[in-house]
């Protein structure tokens, strides 16, 4: 048997040193080194190298989670032998979602083990009864000792293992308590090795810090295959699951859910969440089409321009890049003769979503001009496009797909970059292609047909705000 080696691991940054010191040499904090024993790796024969073509194996069949939105984020379903880490604020629905997934997989005659370190078996059963899952053959194990959980999962030949949560389990090979940096790293590494060797898919719930990041060293996110984050707006019943890392699919893919008395329900038309507009058009409001992951989404953007009362003018953006907003204001002043240097500017993406791409440039400028002149933009109008420093309107990716989604939601007019104009007309929507910012503002307020300028009622498929 290999003799154990003594190392001291920092509970703050995860750095290690062979000797104890009062101060961590990596992060400089005091009294944070913990003594750990780890077996020294024994000498073994190296694995033989193999050509990539011979090492490749057929892609394993994915297992459906029972939630089409979650399957989309995962890249088509749960991959056998994969490890997924799900993080989010307390009470947002992490345990609810994974309990629903585990019950669905267990209903398909597959062995599933739900290891709960935070709740007893009776508490999990109460939640399952509330969600209508009481009759599920799911096996619940209220255990925090990792080796016991892995042994039980191997005995049952589980297809899916749920750990709720990774901060509550501990390994007997480490002396530190549950939740320590060394425990988190060791437990996650053991789970990854177990999943790869047995083909059991593992779903881990991770606590988050006050900054919204998963608690523990960043190595946790490097070890696992997929990292998902729960997001929601305060007071809203809608939930968004975003993939920030995915070895088996696209990143930044989004899944939309609505919290109900019987658990999380997937939202099949997420654009309706962000289009709960007023019955009458309001100045400063416009709809844009952004692309999140692999789908286009229609989102309402709101702008408010108010004369500055005192001090320096304020520039506040919610869900958008404030630095880019300042740049767009300069472009608006220089190339469209719309100066806002004596006004406070507030911009908001409705629904709490954060837009990372640049397709919101053009609609925000139209909304700002609308608020300044108190001239509402017609409800039937949608716009997207990037704006350059020289005042040109630049194209964005997937322009035709965005237009088709807008037409599907009932919008009848679109102001878009000239290069995004479709080669063939799209049924139900008229496209006005523009090349510069001043041309876009003129198109939004004067070049539309008279029927559009008269502000008709909201198009079909767009619910009115209650």
Helices and strands as residue ranges (DSSP letters): E 4-10, E 16-17, E 33-39, H 52-55, H 68-74, E 83-87, H 94-107, E 112-116, H 121-130, E 139-141, H 146-156, E 160-164, H 181-198, E 201-206, H 219-223, E 226-231, E 238-246, E 254-260, E 263-266, G 270-274, E 285-292, E 295-307, E 315-318, H 322-336, E 343-349, H 360-373, E 381-383, E 386-387, E 393-394, H 399-408, E 413-417, G 418-420, E 430-434, H 437-445, H 450-453
